[in-house]
Amino acid sequence: MRIHHLDDSLADGPLLPCFHGQPAWRYLYCTMILPLVRRGMRDIAPDLTG
């Protein structure tokens, strides 16, 4: 199975996985990810299957 994911990151930054609940999708994190990346985090937000 394949799932779509968003990986906006600095490869060497600390990893912050962003998992959503139901009935949501990774779009919830679009406003949060850029400020976190600017602080040096690596953010991965998958679209979970359900």
C-alpha distance matrix in Angstrom:
0.0 3.8 6.7 10.3 12.9 16.7 18.4 22.1 23.8 26.5 24.9 27.6 27.7 26.8 23.2 22.8 19.4 19.6 17.6 18.5 19.4 19.1 19.7 19.4 17.1 17.5 20.5 22.6 22.8 24.0 27.6 27.2 25.3 28.1 30.8 28.8 28.1 31.8 32.5 30.6 27.4 23.8 21.7 17.9 16.7 13.0 12.2 11.0 9.3 12.1
3.8 0.0 3.8 6.8 9.6 13.2 15.0 18.7 20.6 23.4 22.0 25.0 25.1 24.5 21.0 20.6 17.4 17.5 16.0 17.0 18.5 18.5 19.0 18.0 15.1 14.9 17.7 20.2 20.1 20.9 24.6 24.4 22.2 24.8 27.7 25.9 24.9 28.6 29.6 27.7 24.6 21.0 18.8 15.1 14.0 10.5 9.9 9.8 9.1 12.6
6.7 3.8 0.0 3.8 6.4 10.2 12.5 16.1 18.3 21.4 20.6 23.5 23.1 22.4 18.8 18.0 14.6 14.2 12.8 13.6 15.3 15.6 16.0 14.5 11.5 11.2 14.0 16.4 16.4 17.3 21.0 20.8 18.9 21.6 24.5 22.8 22.1 25.7 26.7 25.2 22.0 18.6 16.0 12.3 10.6 7.0 6.2 6.8 7.1 10.8
10.3 6.8 3.8 0.0 3.8 7.1 9.9 13.2 15.8 19.1 18.8 22.0 21.5 21.2 17.8 16.9 13.9 13.2 12.6 13.2 15.6 16.0 16.1 13.9 10.3 9.1 11.4 14.3 14.0 14.3 18.1 18.2 16.1 18.5 21.6 20.3 19.4 22.9 24.3 22.9 20.0 16.7 14.0 10.6 8.8 6.0 5.5 8.0 9.4 12.9
12.9 9.6 6.4 3.8 0.0 3.8 6.5 9.7 12.3 15.7 15.6 18.6 17.9 17.6 14.3 13.3 10.6 10.1 10.4 11.7 14.8 16.1 16.5 13.7 10.1 7.6 10.1 12.5 11.4 11.8 15.5 15.1 12.8 15.2 18.2 16.7 15.8 19.4 20.6 19.2 16.2 13.0 10.3 6.9 5.6 3.9 5.7 8.6 11.2 14.6
16.7 13.2 10.2 7.1 3.8 0.0 3.8 6.3 9.3 12.9 13.6 16.7 15.6 15.8 12.9 11.9 10.2 9.6 11.1 12.5 16.0 17.7 17.9 14.6 11.0 7.6 9.1 11.4 9.5 9.2 12.6 12.3 9.5 11.6 14.8 13.5 12.4 15.8 17.4 16.2 13.6 10.6 7.9 5.6 5.1 6.1 8.3 11.5 14.5 17.6
18.4 15.0 12.5 9.9 6.5 3.8 0.0 3.8 5.9 9.3 9.8 12.9 12.1 12.8 10.3 10.3 9.5 10.2 12.5 14.7 18.3 20.5 21.1 17.8 14.4 10.8 12.3 14.0 11.3 11.0 13.8 12.8 9.3 10.9 13.8 12.1 10.2 13.7 15.1 13.3 10.8 7.5 5.9 4.6 6.6 8.5 11.4 14.2 17.3 20.5
22.1 18.7 16.1 13.2 9.7 6.3 3.8 0.0 3.7 7.3 9.2 12.1 10.9 12.3 10.7 10.6 11.0 11.4 14.4 16.3 20.1 22.5 22.9 19.3 16.1 12.3 12.9 14.2 11.0 9.9 12.0 11.0 7.2 7.7 10.8 9.5 7.0 10.3 12.2 10.7 9.0 6.6 5.8 6.8 8.8 11.5 14.2 17.2 20.5 23.5
23.8 20.6 18.3 15.8 12.3 9.3 5.9 3.7 0.0 3.7 5.9 8.4 7.4 9.4 8.6 9.7 11.1 12.5 15.8 18.3 22.1 24.8 25.5 22.1 19.0 15.2 16.1 17.0 13.4 12.9 14.4 12.6 8.9 9.0 11.1 9.0 5.9 9.1 10.3 7.9 6.6 4.2 5.7 7.8 10.9 13.7 16.9 19.4 22.8 25.8
26.5 23.4 21.4 19.1 15.7 12.9 9.3 7.3 3.7 0.0 3.8 5.5 5.3 8.6 9.3 11.3 13.4 15.4 18.8 21.5 25.3 28.1 29.0 25.6 22.6 18.8 19.8 20.4 16.8 16.3 17.3 15.2 11.7 11.2 12.5 10.4 7.1 9.1 9.9 6.6 6.7 5.5 8.6 10.9 14.3 17.0 20.4 22.7 26.1 29.2
24.9 22.0 20.6 18.8 15.6 13.6 9.8 9.2 5.9 3.8 0.0 3.8 5.7 8.5 8.8 11.8 13.5 16.1 19.2 22.3 25.9 28.7 29.8 26.7 23.5 19.9 21.4 22.3 18.8 18.7 20.1 18.0 14.4 14.6 16.0 13.4 10.5 12.8 13.0 9.4 8.8 6.7 9.8 11.2 14.9 17.0 20.5 22.5 25.6 28.9
27.6 25.0 23.5 22.0 18.6 16.7 12.9 12.1 8.4 5.5 3.8 0.0 3.8 6.7 8.6 12.0 14.5 17.4 20.6 23.9 27.4 30.5 31.8 28.7 25.9 22.3 23.9 24.2 20.6 20.8 21.8 19.2 16.0 16.1 16.6 13.8 11.3 13.0 12.3 8.5 8.5 7.7 11.4 13.3 17.1 19.5 23.2 24.8 28.0 31.1
27.7 25.1 23.1 21.5 17.9 15.6 12.1 10.9 7.4 5.3 5.7 3.8 0.0 3.8 6.3 9.1 12.2 14.8 18.3 21.4 24.9 28.2 29.6 26.4 23.9 20.3 21.7 21.6 17.9 18.4 19.0 16.0 13.2 13.5 13.5 10.4 8.6 10.4 9.1 5.5 4.9 5.3 9.0 11.7 15.3 18.1 21.8 23.4 26.9 29.7
26.8 24.5 22.4 21.2 17.6 15.8 12.8 12.3 9.4 8.6 8.5 6.7 3.8 0.0 3.8 6.6 9.9 12.9 16.1 19.4 22.7 26.1 27.8 24.9 22.7 19.4 21.2 20.6 17.1 18.4 19.0 15.6 13.3 14.5 14.2 10.5 10.0 12.2 10.1 7.4 5.2 5.7 8.5 11.0 14.3 17.1 20.8 21.8 25.4 27.9
23.2 21.0 18.8 17.8 14.3 12.9 10.3 10.7 8.6 9.3 8.8 8.6 6.3 3.8 0.0 3.8 6.3 9.6 12.6 16.1 19.4 22.7 24.4 21.6 19.4 16.2 18.5 18.0 14.7 16.4 17.5 14.3 11.9 14.0 14.3 10.6 10.2 13.4 11.9 9.5 6.2 4.7 6.0 7.7 10.9 13.4 17.1 18.1 21.6 24.2
22.8 20.6 18.0 16.9 13.3 11.9 10.3 10.6 9.7 11.3 11.8 12.0 9.1 6.6 3.8 0.0 3.8 6.4 9.6 12.8 16.1 19.6 21.2 18.4 16.5 13.5 15.7 14.7 11.6 13.8 14.8 11.5 9.7 12.5 12.6 9.0 9.9 13.1 11.7 10.5 6.7 5.9 4.9 6.6 8.8 11.7 15.1 16.0 19.7 22.0
19.4 17.4 14.6 13.9 10.6 10.2 9.5 11.0 11.1 13.4 13.5 14.5 12.2 9.9 6.3 3.8 0.0 3.8 6.3 9.8 13.1 16.4 18.2 15.6 13.6 10.9 13.8 13.1 10.6 13.2 14.9 12.1 10.5 13.9 14.7 11.5 12.3 15.8 15.0 13.8 10.0 8.1 5.7 5.0 6.1 8.4 11.7 12.3 16.0 18.2
19.6 17.5 14.2 13.2 10.1 9.6 10.2 11.4 12.5 15.4 16.1 17.4 14.8 12.9 9.6 6.4 3.8 0.0 3.8 6.6 10.1 13.4 14.9 12.1 10.4 7.9 10.6 9.4 7.4 10.5 12.3 9.9 9.1 12.9 13.8 11.3 12.7 16.1 15.7 15.3 11.7 10.2 6.9 6.0 4.7 7.3 9.9 10.7 14.5 16.4
17.6 16.0 12.8 12.6 10.4 11.1 12.5 14.4 15.8 18.8 19.2 20.6 18.3 16.1 12.6 9.6 6.3 3.8 0.0 3.8 6.9 10.1 12.0 9.8 8.6 7.5 10.8 9.7 9.1 12.5 14.5 12.7 12.4 16.2 17.3 15.1 16.5 19.9 19.5 19.1 15.4 13.7 10.4 8.5 6.1 6.7 8.2 7.9 11.5 12.9
18.5 17.0 13.6 13.2 11.7 12.5 14.7 16.3 18.3 21.5 22.3 23.9 21.4 19.4 16.1 12.8 9.8 6.6 3.8 0.0 3.8 6.8 8.5 6.2 6.1 6.5 9.2 7.7 8.6 12.0 13.9 12.9 13.4 17.1 18.2 16.7 18.4 21.5 21.5 21.6 18.1 16.6 13.0 11.3 8.1 8.2 8.0 7.7 10.8 11.4
19.4 18.5 15.3 15.6 14.8 16.0 18.3 20.1 22.1 25.3 25.9 27.4 24.9 22.7 19.4 16.1 13.1 10.1 6.9 3.8 0.0 3.8 6.2 5.8 7.6 9.4 11.7 10.0 11.8 15.1 16.7 15.9 16.9 20.6 21.5 20.1 22.0 25.0 24.8 25.1 21.6 20.3 16.7 14.9 11.7 11.2 10.1 8.7 10.8 10.1
19.1 18.5 15.6 16.0 16.1 17.7 20.5 22.5 24.8 28.1 28.7 30.5 28.2 26.1 22.7 19.6 16.4 13.4 10.1 6.8 3.8 0.0 3.0 4.9 7.7 10.7 12.6 11.4 14.0 16.8 18.7 18.5 19.6 23.1 24.3 23.2 25.0 28.0 28.1 28.3 24.9 23.4 19.7 17.6 14.1 12.8 10.7 9.1 9.9 8.2
19.7 19.0 16.0 16.1 16.5 17.9 21.1 22.9 25.5 29.0 29.8 31.8 29.6 27.8 24.4 21.2 18.2 14.9 12.0 8.5 6.2 3.0 0.0 3.8 7.1 10.7 11.7 11.0 14.1 16.4 18.3 18.8 19.9 23.2 24.6 24.0 25.6 28.5 29.0 29.4 26.1 24.6 20.8 18.7 15.0 13.7 11.0 10.1 10.5 8.8
19.4 18.0 14.5 13.9 13.7 14.6 17.8 19.3 22.1 25.6 26.7 28.7 26.4 24.9 21.6 18.4 15.6 12.1 9.8 6.2 5.8 4.9 3.8 0.0 3.8 7.1 8.0 7.3 10.4 12.6 14.7 15.2 16.2 19.4 21.0 20.5 22.0 24.9 25.5 26.0 22.8 21.3 17.5 15.6 11.9 11.2 8.8 9.1 10.6 10.2
17.1 15.1 11.5 10.3 10.1 11.0 14.4 16.1 19.0 22.6 23.5 25.9 23.9 22.7 19.4 16.5 13.6 10.4 8.6 6.1 7.6 7.7 7.1 3.8 0.0 3.8 5.5 6.4 8.7 10.4 13.2 13.8 14.0 17.1 19.2 18.6 19.6 22.6 23.5 23.6 20.5 18.7 14.9 12.7 8.9 8.0 5.5 7.2 9.4 10.3
17.5 14.9 11.2 9.1 7.6 7.6 10.8 12.3 15.2 18.8 19.9 22.3 20.3 19.4 16.2 13.5 10.9 7.9 7.5 6.5 9.4 10.7 10.7 7.1 3.8 0.0 3.8 5.3 5.9 7.5 10.7 10.9 10.5 13.6 15.9 15.1 15.9 19.0 20.0 20.0 16.9 15.0 11.3 9.3 5.6 6.0 5.3 8.1 11.2 13.1
20.5 17.7 14.0 11.4 10.1 9.1 12.3 12.9 16.1 19.8 21.4 23.9 21.7 21.2 18.5 15.7 13.8 10.6 10.8 9.2 11.7 12.6 11.7 8.0 5.5 3.8 0.0 3.8 5.3 5.4 8.4 9.9 10.1 12.6 15.0 15.1 15.9 18.5 20.1 20.5 18.0 16.5 12.9 11.8 8.5 9.5 8.6 11.6 14.2 15.7
22.6 20.2 16.4 14.3 12.5 11.4 14.0 14.2 17.0 20.4 22.3 24.2 21.6 20.6 18.0 14.7 13.1 9.4 9.7 7.7 10.0 11.4 11.0 7.3 6.4 5.3 3.8 0.0 3.8 5.8 7.4 8.2 9.7 12.5 14.0 14.0 15.7 18.1 19.1 20.0 17.4 16.6 13.0 12.4 9.3 10.9 10.4 12.5 15.5 16.4
22.8 20.1 16.4 14.0 11.4 9.5 11.3 11.0 13.4 16.8 18.8 20.6 17.9 17.1 14.7 11.6 10.6 7.4 9.1 8.6 11.8 14.0 14.1 10.4 8.7 5.9 5.3 3.8 0.0 3.8 5.5 5.1 6.0 9.1 10.7 10.4 12.0 14.5 15.4 16.2 13.6 13.0 9.5 9.6 7.3 10.1 11.0 13.4 16.8 18.3
24.0 20.9 17.3 14.3 11.8 9.2 11.0 9.9 12.9 16.3 18.7 20.8 18.4 18.4 16.4 13.8 13.2 10.5 12.5 12.0 15.1 16.8 16.4 12.6 10.4 7.5 5.4 5.8 3.8 0.0 3.8 5.5 5.6 7.4 9.8 10.6 11.4 13.5 15.3 16.2 14.3 13.6 10.5 10.9 9.1 11.8 12.4 15.5 18.6 20.5
27.6 24.6 21.0 18.1 15.5 12.6 13.8 12.0 14.4 17.3 20.1 21.8 19.0 19.0 17.5 14.8 14.9 12.3 14.5 13.9 16.7 18.7 18.3 14.7 13.2 10.7 8.4 7.4 5.5 3.8 0.0 3.8 5.9 6.7 7.9 9.6 11.2 12.4 14.1 15.8 14.4 14.7 12.1 13.5 12.1 15.1 15.9 18.7 21.9 23.4
27.2 24.4 20.8 18.2 15.1 12.3 12.8 11.0 12.6 15.2 18.0 19.2 16.0 15.6 14.3 11.5 12.1 9.9 12.7 12.9 15.9 18.5 18.8 15.2 13.8 10.9 9.9 8.2 5.1 5.5 3.8 0.0 3.8 5.9 5.9 6.5 8.9 10.5 11.3 13.0 11.3 12.0 9.6 11.5 10.8 14.3 15.8 18.2 21.7 23.3
25.3 22.2 18.9 16.1 12.8 9.5 9.3 7.2 8.9 11.7 14.4 16.0 13.2 13.3 11.9 9.7 10.5 9.1 12.4 13.4 16.9 19.6 19.9 16.2 14.0 10.5 10.1 9.7 6.0 5.6 5.9 3.8 0.0 3.8 5.6 5.2 6.1 8.6 9.9 10.7 8.8 8.8 6.6 8.8 8.9 12.6 14.7 17.4 21.0 23.1
28.1 24.8 21.6 18.5 15.2 11.6 10.9 7.7 9.0 11.2 14.6 16.1 13.5 14.5 14.0 12.5 13.9 12.9 16.2 17.1 20.6 23.1 23.2 19.4 17.1 13.6 12.6 12.5 9.1 7.4 6.7 5.9 3.8 0.0 3.8 5.4 5.1 6.2 8.8 10.0 9.4 10.1 9.0 11.6 12.2 15.8 17.8 20.7 24.2 26.5
30.8 27.7 24.5 21.6 18.2 14.8 13.8 10.8 11.1 12.5 16.0 16.6 13.5 14.2 14.3 12.6 14.7 13.8 17.3 18.2 21.5 24.3 24.6 21.0 19.2 15.9 15.0 14.0 10.7 9.8 7.9 5.9 5.6 3.8 0.0 3.8 5.5 5.1 6.5 9.0 9.1 11.0 10.5 13.7 14.4 18.2 20.3 22.9 26.5 28.5
28.8 25.9 22.8 20.3 16.7 13.5 12.1 9.5 9.0 10.4 13.4 13.8 10.4 10.5 10.6 9.0 11.5 11.3 15.1 16.7 20.1 23.2 24.0 20.5 18.6 15.1 15.1 14.0 10.4 10.6 9.6 6.5 5.2 5.4 3.8 0.0 3.8 5.3 5.1 6.7 5.6 7.8 7.6 11.1 12.5 16.3 18.9 21.2 24.9 27.0
28.1 24.9 22.1 19.4 15.8 12.4 10.2 7.0 5.9 7.1 10.5 11.3 8.6 10.0 10.2 9.9 12.3 12.7 16.5 18.4 22.0 25.0 25.6 22.0 19.6 15.9 15.9 15.7 12.0 11.4 11.2 8.9 6.1 5.1 5.5 3.8 0.0 3.8 5.2 5.1 4.8 6.2 7.1 10.5 12.6 16.2 19.1 21.6 25.3 27.8
31.8 28.6 25.7 22.9 19.4 15.8 13.7 10.3 9.1 9.1 12.8 13.0 10.4 12.2 13.4 13.1 15.8 16.1 19.9 21.5 25.0 28.0 28.5 24.9 22.6 19.0 18.5 18.1 14.5 13.5 12.4 10.5 8.6 6.2 5.1 5.3 3.8 0.0 3.8 5.4 7.3 9.6 10.8 14.3 16.3 19.9 22.6 25.2 28.9 31.3
32.5 29.6 26.7 24.3 20.6 17.4 15.1 12.2 10.3 9.9 13.0 12.3 9.1 10.1 11.9 11.7 15.0 15.7 19.5 21.5 24.8 28.1 29.0 25.5 23.5 20.0 20.1 19.1 15.4 15.3 14.1 11.3 9.9 8.8 6.5 5.1 5.2 3.8 0.0 3.8 5.9 9.3 10.9 14.7 16.8 20.6 23.5 25.7 29.4 31.7
30.6 27.7 25.2 22.9 19.2 16.2 13.3 10.7 7.9 6.6 9.4 8.5 5.5 7.4 9.5 10.5 13.8 15.3 19.1 21.6 25.1 28.3 29.4 26.0 23.6 20.0 20.5 20.0 16.2 16.2 15.8 13.0 10.7 10.0 9.0 6.7 5.1 5.4 3.8 0.0 3.8 6.8 9.5 13.1 16.0 19.4 22.7 24.8 28.5 31.1
27.4 24.6 22.0 20.0 16.2 13.6 10.8 9.0 6.6 6.7 8.8 8.5 4.9 5.2 6.2 6.7 10.0 11.7 15.4 18.1 21.6 24.9 26.1 22.8 20.5 16.9 18.0 17.4 13.6 14.3 14.4 11.3 8.8 9.4 9.1 5.6 4.8 7.3 5.9 3.8 0.0 3.8 6.1 9.8 12.6 16.1 19.4 21.2 25.0 27.5
23.8 21.0 18.6 16.7 13.0 10.6 7.5 6.6 4.2 5.5 6.7 7.7 5.3 5.7 4.7 5.9 8.1 10.2 13.7 16.6 20.3 23.4 24.6 21.3 18.7 15.0 16.5 16.6 13.0 13.6 14.7 12.0 8.8 10.1 11.0 7.8 6.2 9.6 9.3 6.8 3.8 0.0 3.8 6.7 10.1 13.2 16.7 18.6 22.2 25.0
21.7 18.8 16.0 14.0 10.3 7.9 5.9 5.8 5.7 8.6 9.8 11.4 9.0 8.5 6.0 4.9 5.7 6.9 10.4 13.0 16.7 19.7 20.8 17.5 14.9 11.3 12.9 13.0 9.5 10.5 12.1 9.6 6.6 9.0 10.5 7.6 7.1 10.8 10.9 9.5 6.1 3.8 0.0 3.8 6.5 9.9 13.3 15.3 19.0 21.6
17.9 15.1 12.3 10.6 6.9 5.6 4.6 6.8 7.8 10.9 11.2 13.3 11.7 11.0 7.7 6.6 5.0 6.0 8.5 11.3 14.9 17.6 18.7 15.6 12.7 9.3 11.8 12.4 9.6 10.9 13.5 11.5 8.8 11.6 13.7 11.1 10.5 14.3 14.7 13.1 9.8 6.7 3.8 0.0 3.8 6.5 10.1 12.0 15.5 18.4
16.7 14.0 10.6 8.8 5.6 5.1 6.6 8.8 10.9 14.3 14.9 17.1 15.3 14.3 10.9 8.8 6.1 4.7 6.1 8.1 11.7 14.1 15.0 11.9 8.9 5.6 8.5 9.3 7.3 9.1 12.1 10.8 8.9 12.2 14.4 12.5 12.6 16.3 16.8 16.0 12.6 10.1 6.5 3.8 0.0 3.8 6.8 9.0 12.7 15.3
13.0 10.5 7.0 6.0 3.9 6.1 8.5 11.5 13.7 17.0 17.0 19.5 18.1 17.1 13.4 11.7 8.4 7.3 6.7 8.2 11.2 12.8 13.7 11.2 8.0 6.0 9.5 10.9 10.1 11.8 15.1 14.3 12.6 15.8 18.2 16.3 16.2 19.9 20.6 19.4 16.1 13.2 9.9 6.5 3.8 0.0 3.8 5.8 9.2 12.2
12.2 9.9 6.2 5.5 5.7 8.3 11.4 14.2 16.9 20.4 20.5 23.2 21.8 20.8 17.1 15.1 11.7 9.9 8.2 8.0 10.1 10.7 11.0 8.8 5.5 5.3 8.6 10.4 11.0 12.4 15.9 15.8 14.7 17.8 20.3 18.9 19.1 22.6 23.5 22.7 19.4 16.7 13.3 10.1 6.8 3.8 0.0 3.8 6.6 9.4
11.0 9.8 6.8 8.0 8.6 11.5 14.2 17.2 19.4 22.7 22.5 24.8 23.4 21.8 18.1 16.0 12.3 10.7 7.9 7.7 8.7 9.1 10.1 9.1 7.2 8.1 11.6 12.5 13.4 15.5 18.7 18.2 17.4 20.7 22.9 21.2 21.6 25.2 25.7 24.8 21.2 18.6 15.3 12.0 9.0 5.8 3.8 0.0 3.8 6.5
9.3 9.1 7.1 9.4 11.2 14.5 17.3 20.5 22.8 26.1 25.6 28.0 26.9 25.4 21.6 19.7 16.0 14.5 11.5 10.8 10.8 9.9 10.5 10.6 9.4 11.2 14.2 15.5 16.8 18.6 21.9 21.7 21.0 24.2 26.5 24.9 25.3 28.9 29.4 28.5 25.0 22.2 19.0 15.5 12.7 9.2 6.6 3.8 0.0 3.7
12.1 12.6 10.8 12.9 14.6 17.6 20.5 23.5 25.8 29.2 28.9 31.1 29.7 27.9 24.2 22.0 18.2 16.4 12.9 11.4 10.1 8.2 8.8 10.2 10.3 13.1 15.7 16.4 18.3 20.5 23.4 23.3 23.1 26.5 28.5 27.0 27.8 31.3 31.7 31.1 27.5 25.0 21.6 18.4 15.3 12.2 9.4 6.5 3.7 0.0
